[in-house]
Amino acid sequence: MNVTAKPPLTKDQLDNMAIAGLNFSPSSDAGAPNVQVHLSAEQPMVLTGRADDSDMRSVLTYVVENGERFDAGVRLDCLEALRTAARDQQVRKA
């Protein structure tokens, strides 16, 4: 199942997800990178979008905030993807 970061994931879904993989690549402009997150959950899915998309940013910051649940490499990839949004309050809080 492919989902393009819509509808937003609920807190319960975030709490029960595991990340099977995370890929990101620079966007064609100087903006936020394109991100693809492979989630292992009750219903596995792939989220695709830009790191500055609010739903994608919520997933990425959730991983950073709950770092003890996720692999160090995944946390670092999330931080790298969020680099362009460093001034955003949600990102700074994470």
N, C-alpha and C positions, 0 to 999 in steps of 0.2 A: 504494500500500500504506500503510495507516495502522497504526502501532504505538504503544501507549500506554506507552512507556518500559520495556517488558519484551519479550524478555529483555535483559539488560544488553549493551551493545556491548563488543566485545573491543578490546584495545589496537590490534590490527591494523586493525579497522574504523575506529576513531577516527583513526588515522594516515592513512588513505586517504579520509577524508570531506572534503567541501566543504559549506559552508552556503549554501543558496540563499536562505534567508530565516529570520527569527526574529521572532516576535510574542509579546508578553506583555501580560497585563492583570491588574489587581488582583483578588484573590480576593474572594469575598463576605464573608469574615471579615477580620480584621486580619493574617492569616498571609501566607505566601509567595504570590507571584503565580502565575497560571496561565501556562504557557509552551508555545509550539508552535514546534518547530524543523523546518525543511524541509531535509533532507540530500540532497545530490547525491553518490551513491556508486555502487558497482557496481550496487546495487539501491536506487534512490531510495526514501526513506521519510520519513514525518512522525512525529516524536515529540511526544506531547502529555502534559503532566503538570504538577505543581506544582514550583516551583523547589526546594522542600525535599525532594522525592523523591530518593533517593540516586542513581538512574540518571540522572535529568535533571541533577542537580547535577554528576555526573561529566562529562557532555557540556559543560555550561556552563563548568566550571572548566578542562576540557581546552582550550577555545577561548582562555580568558584566559592559561593557561600557555604556549600555543603561538601567541601573538599575531602573530608574524611571518608565519604562514600565512593569517591571516584579515583581512578588511577591518576598518578602525578602527571603523566604525559597528556592525558585528556584535559586536566586542569590547566596546564601550560598552553595547550592549543586554544582553549577557551579565552585565556588571558590575551593571547596573541591576536585572536579574532576581535576582541573587544578594544584593542589598543586605540583605534580611531575614535572610540566613544569615551575616552578617558575623562572628558569633562562632564559627562552625563552623571547625575546624582545616583541613579540606580547602580551604575557601574562602579563609581567611587565607593559607594557603601559596601559593595561586594568585596 
